[in-house]
Amino acid sequence: MPQKQHKLEEIVAKLRQVDVLVSQGQSVAEAVRSIGVTQFTYYRWRKESAV
């Protein structure tokens, strides 16, 4: 299965979406699953965006 390359705008939008879902009471695992990426990818994106 080919890997999808996410654009920077998509990554930012998905990170914000996870923040909203977590603030609504979902767990991080559930929120990450709902945006369609793995937890590893989510935490890597957070680490890269913090720089």
N, C-alpha and C positions, 0 to 999 in steps of 0.2 A: 504494500500500500504506500503510495507516494506521500511524502510529508508536505503539509501545507505551510507556506510561508506567510505569516501574518504581517500585515502592514503596521507601522507604528501607531497609527490612529486606531486601528482595531484593537491592539494590545491595550492602549490607554482606556478605551471604552470598556473592554472586558474587565480590566482591573477595577474600574469604577463600579461596574455592575456587581462584581463580587462584594465590594465594600457595602453597597446598598443591601444586597441579600443578607449579608452577615448582620447588618444593623437591624434588619427585620426579624432576626431570630434564627436564621438558618445556620447550620454549622459551616465551617470553611469547606469541608469535604463536599457537602451537598451543593454549595454555591459554585465551587470549581467544576463539579460534574455538570452543572446546569449550563455553564458557558462552553462546554465541550473541549476542555483541555485537561491534562493530568495535573495532579498536585505539584509534581516536580516542575512542570512548565510554569505553573502559576507562581511558585516561589522563586524560580529563576527570573521571571519577568519582574517581580517585585524587587529583587536584588539589583537587577540592571537599571530599573527606573529610579532607584534611590541614589544612583551615582550622579 
